[in-house]
């Protein structure tokens, strides 16, 4: 079984722990007086972050865990406050005064939260000997905005613009995961014309993310021509997205009142990227100095990827056939094939991104159909709903409990939540100057991770 | 040999700088003049993501692509605030990022140039206040210029930066 997520919610008489595996959902009830939960981190290493978050959110003790450090509550957060409990409704807390950060101490070097490796704020703890990396760890939740708490009590329509802004780079995936829940709650099925249109923009977003990552990977190995090449394509992509949706990121592109996709602009973009990419691939095919810098950097084995339950292209880079799109009837109709590589290093992750861009372009070409008609969701039924979307970074899971047509509990697990935990394995033993490349080769979104 | 030659030609063709429109060319020219006159041709930016969705950062990153090419105007990003001429803040100001911003603000050399970017930082985006959010950044830091948008596109960023530089004596 593969662990997808583990989180808690508060009920009147108890706490409920929901553990989502790929094959089933397990629910446990624990008392509120001395709340304690058995850790599953020995079997599933990535459960550690979920469990540390459960402790911070609800004050539930995790038994038999070897890592009980706070995760989202940083050192200045008052220890006796558990913000996800229903009894906590304050808009401010008295944060503790903390001495200024010491950048070098006995616990390794703290990098960040403003680092060249990542655009978003995030800290890393690095232990090294000379130029070799001994241990490396991500310290997340610098951008913690308490979005789970923010949307509680809102109607689904009120929360929609917030959910679409959780992660700018994956906004289409987040909007689609949310729509999937809205569809389940309103007991409706999306007309195929709309599904096709949404698929077009999900694949478009994937291409933009891959182009950005490929460009930055090139920059970290000082391949400036490659950086310029991908950034140029990315800019064209953002402008096309703007022309098609009125926004460079597509912040409200997933709607019900469909407008046809501009065929000419869509085709022009597809043809342009295809042509440019083919040229680039031909160019770098025999550029050995380029591949030399990627090969055997940040290797993750198939066993490690399975053990950590990694998702997205990180899993696919070690031949794990893990892609939510294969479960989708529409994708199957469009002969979708999962891109896979076997080595699990930065070069494999580079190649997978290139292949996935071609796959996405092929899908987009086939969905360019400007027929559309309006569709309405209607009212939402109370209940619990789960949705899964294959975002550019990997499998995105969203959970929503609706009570009296309002949000009772919102939980989202971005692929970064799992993949960031594997960074320590990826970089161990590598040289310090490859750190940027390895971090960039793994798709991470801290805005979505830190929520 | 022919293929190699053809490849070189294609490489040049594909690496061709994208065409900038009239407004962009004007912005680039004016910015370059301002940076040359007021910052000895090198304007060093220190960017802090105070809790954004990442879109503002991606638009700031786009400024360095071959179209906007702010490198050639003398703009660069530094990772030590003590070297920076200007502090850019993006996103909702979270409680966890506030002490880091405060430190950076203290270390920023005088005169302190601070620009806030995006709708979130002034609470114009659809987010609601929570215990994890410090509040509007302009209450805690003296920011002379704000560049609105969700996110502001690269041209809006250039316009905002130019407005700020033009306002300096």
Contacts between the chains, C-beta under 8 A, distances in Angstrom:
chain1	res1	chain2	res2	distance
A	74	B	96	5.0
A	76	B	95	7.6
A	76	B	96	8.0
A	76	B	99	7.0
A	77	B	95	7.7
A	83	B	131	6.1
A	83	B	132	7.6
A	88	B	131	8.0
A	90	B	131	5.7
A	91	B	129	5.5
A	91	B	130	6.7
A	91	B	131	6.0
A	92	B	131	5.7
A	93	B	131	5.0
A	95	B	95	5.9
A	98	B	99	6.7
A	100	B	103	6.4
A	101	B	99	7.9
A	101	B	100	7.7
A	101	B	103	7.3
A	113	B	49	7.9
A	113	B	97	7.2
A	113	B	100	6.0
A	114	B	46	7.3
A	114	B	47	7.0
A	114	B	48	5.7
A	114	B	49	7.5
A	114	B	79	6.3
A	114	B	100	7.8
A	114	B	104	7.9
A	115	B	79	6.9
A	116	B	79	5.6
A	119	B	49	6.9
A	119	B	54	6.7
A	119	B	57	3.8
A	119	B	58	6.8
A	119	B	60	7.7
A	119	B	61	6.1
A	120	B	49	5.0
A	120	B	52	7.4
A	120	B	54	5.4
A	120	B	57	6.1
A	121	B	48	6.9
A	121	B	49	4.3
A	121	B	50	7.4
A	121	B	51	7.6
A	121	B	97	6.1
A	121	B	100	7.7
A	141	B	96	6.5
A	142	B	51	7.9
A	142	B	94	7.1
A	142	B	96	4.9
A	142	B	97	5.6
A	142	B	100	7.6
A	143	B	49	6.9
A	143	B	50	7.9
A	143	B	51	4.4
A	143	B	52	7.4
A	143	B	91	7.1
A	143	B	94	5.7
A	143	B	96	7.3
A	143	B	97	6.8
A	144	B	51	7.8
A	144	B	94	5.9
A	144	B	95	7.8
A	144	B	96	5.5
A	144	B	132	5.1
A	145	B	51	5.5
A	145	B	92	5.5
A	145	B	94	5.8
A	145	B	127	6.9
A	145	B	130	6.6
A	145	B	132	5.5
A	145	B	133	6.0
A	146	B	130	4.0
A	146	B	131	6.3
A	146	B	132	3.9
A	146	B	133	7.4
A	147	B	127	7.9
A	147	B	130	8.0
A	149	B	130	5.7
A	149	B	131	7.7
A	149	B	132	7.9
A	150	B	127	6.9
A	150	B	128	5.2
A	150	B	130	5.1
A	161	B	126	3.9
A	162	B	126	5.7
A	162	B	127	6.0
A	162	B	128	7.5
A	165	B	53	4.9
A	165	B	120	7.9
A	165	B	125	6.4
A	165	B	126	6.9
A	165	B	127	7.2
A	165	B	150	7.6
A	166	B	53	6.3
A	167	B	53	5.7
A	167	B	54	5.9
A	168	B	52	7.4
A	168	B	53	4.1
A	168	B	54	4.4
A	168	B	55	2.7
A	168	B	56	7.5
A	168	B	58	6.3
A	168	B	151	6.7
A	169	B	54	5.3
A	169	B	55	7.2
A	169	B	58	6.4
A	171	B	53	7.7
A	171	B	55	7.8
A	212	B	58	6.9
A	212	B	61	7.6
A	225	B	11	7.9
A	225	B	15	6.3
A	228	B	15	6.6
A	228	B	65	7.4
A	228	B	66	5.0
A	229	B	14	6.8
A	229	B	15	6.8
A	231	B	62	7.4
A	231	B	64	7.3
A	231	B	65	3.6
A	231	B	66	6.4
A	232	B	18	5.9
A	232	B	65	6.3
A	232	B	66	5.1
A	232	B	67	7.0
A	234	B	62	7.3
A	234	B	65	6.9
A	235	B	18	6.9
A	235	B	62	6.1
A	235	B	65	5.1
A	235	B	66	7.9
A	235	B	67	5.2
A	235	B	68	8.0
A	236	B	18	7.6
A	238	B	62	7.0
A	242	B	153	7.8
A	248	B	59	7.5
A	248	B	151	7.8
A	248	B	153	5.9
A	249	B	55	5.5
A	249	B	58	7.8
A	249	B	151	7.4
A	251	B	150	7.0
A	276	B	14	6.1
A	279	B	10	5.8
A	279	B	14	5.6
A	280	B	14	7.4
A	282	B	7	7.5
A	283	B	7	6.7
A	283	B	10	7.9
A	283	B	11	6.4
A	445	B	54	6.2
A	446	B	54	7.5
A	447	B	52	6.4
A	447	B	53	4.7
A	447	B	54	4.5
A	447	B	91	8.0
